Amino acid sequence: MAILSRRGFIHRTSMLLASALLPLPLLDCQNKPRRLFRMSLNPGAIGVDLNQTALLDMAIHKGFEAIVPLPNDLLKMDAEEKVSFIQKKKARKISWDAAGLPLDFRKSNELFRQELKTLPDKCRVMREFQADRMNTWIMPTHSELTYLQNFKQHTKRLKEVARILGDYGIRLGLEYVGPKTLMTRSRYPFIHTMKELRELIDNINLPNIGLQLDAFHWFCAEESVEDILNLDQAMIITVDLNDAKSDRTAAEQIDNERELPGDSGVIDLKAFLEALVKIGYDGPVRAEPFNKKLNEKNDHEAIEATYRAMKRSFDLIDR
């Protein structure tokens, strides 16, 4: 062991003495991990229709910290619009969320092959704008494929997708869908829990495949904080925040009928968000309530209501 110098000894002793004199609450505050993830605005999930430029302006105006990329809009920007957009986004410290995967891998092979050809153009423009995340969901049933057949098809197709995304430095987040009310939708059940989804991700076995974590599905799948704490933060691509209906149990929840974060208090969002803080997750978090009343509001009202709900939820851990 190296000999501690006199100056180092005095400095260390002084620091220990000073910390001993500090009030305990202050020490706890200093040692408490801080939030690294960022509040994102995802307009499609709250019934709002904005192009990419308007979305950036609205996020800045309302106080959001991130926005979803809209690849089709990015492709339409000319050189001058591109420079202006990037400069404004950087100046206001707005980061990127994940774009929805712009193809359908769930239906026929012909449709999948056709849409796969258009993917490189979307990836190319995202790379130009330094956006590096996409996400999509996994349907929890299938009318024709058994679990194993569906698992093999998902592995094969999503591996092809992920390889194209990987060529452009883009990561793909997969979302399991948890409501048990969906399990009778089609003949054969499929992935509807985090554990099952992690098996698919492991089977695809590519470094740019990860998880889209949704508080509603986490609740409906009856999962725990430990399930989140067992995740590597780098595995999470994006996070959806929402609440469940207060007059339904976890088993009775319906996928497209949810509440804004904290509106019902059914989901323990404090524990959910604290778990994200503990593992050091530093990506985007956005609201996805799929709420009829919210969708009926005008754009400004819907975004304002969403910001208030997100801020209220973040305040649970930011205090």
VENUR-V586604 format. One record per run of one state. SS is the DSSP state (H for helix, E for strand, C for the rest). FROM is the first residue (numbers start at 0). TO is the last residue. Records with the same first field share a line. If there is no record, write none. Layout:
# VENUR-V586604
SS: FROM-TO ; FROM-TO
This chain:
# VENUR-V586604
C: 0-4 ; 21-22 ; 31-36 ; 41-41 ; 46-50 ; 62-64 ; 67-69 ; 76-77 ; 91-93 ; 96-97 ; 100-107 ; 128-131 ; 138-139 ; 142-145 ; 167-169 ; 176-178 ; 182-186 ; 189-192 ; 204-207 ; 220-223 ; 229-231 ; 241-241 ; 243-248 ; 252-257 ; 259-267 ; 278-282 ; 287-290 ; 295-297 ; 318-318
H: 5-20 ; 23-30 ; 42-45 ; 51-61 ; 70-75 ; 78-90 ; 108-127 ; 146-166 ; 179-181 ; 193-203 ; 214-219 ; 224-228 ; 232-234 ; 249-251 ; 268-277 ; 291-294 ; 298-317
E: 37-40 ; 65-66 ; 94-95 ; 98-99 ; 132-137 ; 140-141 ; 170-175 ; 187-188 ; 208-213 ; 235-240 ; 242-242 ; 258-258 ; 283-286
